[in-house]
Amino acid sequence: MKLVTLKKRRDFVLSNKHGQKIHNKNFILQEYCNPNISNQGLMFGFTATKRIGNAVKRNRAKRRMRALISSLLKEDNILFKEKYSYVLIAKQSILKASFFEMHNQLKQCLSRS
């Protein structure tokens, strides 16, 4: 399954304004269902602000989050709700966290939503 990502700023803003936010040690998960779009499938967005560090660190954080979502989609697609968009916002601790730790935290976030 190919990972479909959010590209438009308005999608990120809608998710931030109306979506459910779940905070974690390494990232913030925003979950949003847009009722205006009927043919939208499962979509993901990844954000790393300048607080994370320079461009190299921000890109690394986004790569790690993409790999995390890809592994969860391969493992268990039922965790994600259909026709929802998910935005992961990186925190600075994501650069030093183990992949296993991030995997467990994301599973906990998804089970809470």
Secondary structure, 3 states (H helix, E strand, C coil): CCCCECCCHHHHHHHHHHCEEEECCCEEEEEECCCCCCCCCCEEEEECCCCCCCHHHHHHHHHHHHHHHHHHHHHCHHHCCCCCEEEEEECHHHHCCCHHHHHHHHHHHHHHC
